[in-house]
Amino acid sequence: MLDNLYTKLTAKVNYKLLMLLPIILSLLLLGVISFKGIPMSIDFVGGTRIELSLNESLSQEKLYNLKDVLHSMDLKNLKIHVSEDILANVYKLEITTTSIINESDIKPLLERHLGKELQSLDVIKIYLPENTSLSSDFLETLKKVTVADIKLDKERNLVTIKGIDLEEEKIKRIFEYRLGFTPRIDVNKKNFRMQTIGPSLGEKFREQGFWALIFAYILIVVVVFLIFRDFVPSIAIILAATCDAIAAFGGMSLFDIVLEPASLVSILMLIGYSVDTDILLTTRVLRGERGTINERIDNAMKTGLTMTTTTIVVMVTVIVLTNFLGVPVLSSIATVLLIGLLMDILTTWLMNAGLLKMYLEEMKGKPKSGVKK
Amino acid sequence: MKVEEAGKRLLRSWRINVLLALLVISLLAIMNIIPVNPDKSIGFGNGLDFGMDFAGGIQIQLKLERPLDRNTLDLEKSILLSRLNALGLKDVKVMAWGDQYILVELSKASPSEIKRIENILKKSAKFEQRIDGELVAKGDEIQVNSDPRKSFVSPQGSERGYYWQIGIKLTGDAPARFGKVAYGKFFGRDNPLNRPVDLFIDRPENTTIIMSVSTYEILKEMKGSGQGDPLYAGNTAIEIIENRSRIPVLVYDGNLSSLLMKLDLYRSKGFFRVIIADSKKLVPEKVRGAIEEKGFITERKERGNMSYEDWIRSLTGLKSSLRLNFNTGGRPVYDALITGRAPTYEEAKEEFKMHRIWLGSGNLPARAYIVSKLEVPPSLGEKFLKEAFLIGVFALLTVALIVFLRYKAAVIVLPIIFTGLSEIFLILGFAAIISWELDLAAIAGILTAVGTGVDDQIVITDETLRREKSRRLIPIAERIKRAFFIIFTAAATTIATMLPVFTIQNLKGFAFTTIVGVLIGVLITRPTYAKIIEELTK
């Protein structure tokens, strides 16, 4: 199935025309990026992210009113996203904006519109039977185990535990053990989470990412040049990696995938995979292989396509699985990689193969060894 | 039959045995049977260290008012860290990020602790210099002279040790106060009667110390023996606490009501904090309860296994007591030198560094602002790890399927899966042994490494299996050599790509596991895979 692919392909279309395809595609995607831009997460541009968990769905009217109020607040790039976790039966409302908001400003406003008290801590209340005395030793231990603030109201026989992330089962067990029976316990999980990131911090992060990419490029050129002692393949490899990265960014722009720190990981992974296939191609074509140039490319292509197909299928599996499991980070990494890898098939086997072929045939003359049949 | 023979030959090969041995070591480390995490029990994954993404925690990002150079940034970091440690927080990490940001990470903290940390980070520590309890200079009245000729450690030692000095500048009311307070405290150069200048960081204010009669008796007699600790300077331990640190000491002799009466008297003067400086045996919890009932804020600071001197320092916030070595004559002092000597150059450097930190803690080199606070619940990480593992298993099954479809031979599928799994375990084992903290990015790095691993194995397989139809057969060894040229080149470029990534704090883990994975791949697992394929296809 994968045999002699390049030979068959170039028999139908001139290989120089094929070379243009990935370049044209990249230019088109560059156009999309400059026109549409890439949506960036607040990690890069700074801003506020608020997550609300509600245990009942929000009426359309309430949601509409809330959106109305938020929009009137002059928040930049405001996005409101409602989702539902079916398994946990929780409705989530995510509000992001690139403006910085104060918790003390937004929280009462949200509370008013949701008709609900919002809390940013887990609170567990334990009602003790009358005349139970808890030693300060016990409370001290409880404090250590739960890493929380603990208040004992002796008059109301009430213990209040406030913490960032409380394990109710553990607390229940501790009290069961201490009292010999299960007391009445009220659990109020936090339903309000807010994070702000200063714009300059985001900028710094973006800047660091940019420089890391530039240095990575320079190092790749140096390494490839040292190994092949030839300028053309080095440039070809960088060109391919660049086109792949453009495709990945273009895909993000086209499908509104938010650029977040994890996306940087996927771009780096992509560059790694992209360089792998190019080195395979370059080695098979330039280093002491037998057969015509087309045959060498055919051979390399068979191996390379197996490699890329495997990765692509794995990415599709990951995307499908994350739809069920809900690990959004992995899903976004996989989607970006998938787009980039599809492009990589074109850049490696149409563009770079063509470039190497042209280089050998036209700049270096016909290869000396292995032309005899 | 053929496979069985190949298997026997393989078991005799040193490559396979090395891989198996390393796998066993990795598993032992991951399971903490090799005790890489002494505080944890044996169990799968207990040898691994998890970063905030998985273990949960709080991350606070600070922005400094201006970018700092390396040395000043280190100073800023040390000051923040020493302050947080003084709060009694363990597992606090303070990391610089670029030249203008500092990340503070802690594993777990209660809401009130977080508030305290935020206050500590926002506020400067309370710095004071006192002579015999009299205030000389405080907080922002003192500044380290930035002239490097004023502050140095002398690399030439004498019989009296290695000399260091730090130049300071006094501003505000401090010069006049220093001149007055220090007058009459100097008796001649290097005279043992010279009074010490006590340097306090966060000296307890409005606080009384309660201790048992027996402890009080010991401290009343304690003067330091002979060459003793420079702390004493002719005073007893009780005098250091009461006179030089200005913290009243109350004795508990079993009579609770008289103690409470004395405390009431102090409260009318604004003393509302109490440090109980003894064990529960000597000053029982019920005493503490009775004091708290009266509305005092209490804290227990028993000596435990500290030396008496360290304990006194921690009770009072006293950091250093260098002797006054010049006569102010009652006149204002604007510039002063803080000097000291230590027996070795290394110790002198350490003393010098600590004093710079202490002197600077009143005012950090650059003011820090909290720009972001992030709380990660540990439950989120657990969920992610489980799901990532599940996805990993499915990914490997997918790889197996594709490889099978391509080569139509189970004999090749199994080694590829085995090699992939080995790589995961070797990377994890290595991370466990060097205690590298795994975060989200690191997991992504492992996936990348295994992904390129599968790619490489396909290259090896193709080179080995290629039927050179009408041409002379190239020996297997030759073909594998060519495959390895591709693999080494790819590995070199991957490592080159990852090196700059080390500069990005959040992605360090990614670069680390990718590089480790690639190295393990080219040095250990891939040659082994080649050997397996070679034997199986013979």
Interface residues (C-beta under 8 A of the other chain):
Chain A: L121 S135 S136 D137 K143 T146 V147 A148 D149 K162 G163 I164 D165 R193 Q195 T196 I197 G198 S200 L201 K204 F205 Q208 G209 W211 A212 L213 I214 F215 A216 L219 I220 V222 V223 V224 I227 P261 A262 L264 V265 L268 M269 I271 G272 Y273 V275 D276 I279 L280 T283 R284 R287 G288 R290 N299 K302 T303 T306 M307 T309 T310 T311 V313 V314 T317 V318 L321 T322 L325 G326 V327 V329 L330 I333
Chain B: G56 I58 Q61 K63 W97 G98 Q100 Y101 K108 A109 S110 P111 S112 I114 E285 R288 G289 V371 S372 K373 L374 E375 P377 P378 S379 F384 E387 A388 L390 I391 F394 A395 T398 V399 L401 I402 V403 R406 L440 A441 A444 T448 G451 T452 V454 D455 I458 V459 D462 R466 E468 R471 R482 F485 I486 T489 A490 A492 T493 T494 A496 T497 M498 L499 P500 V501 T503 I504 N506 L507 F510 T514
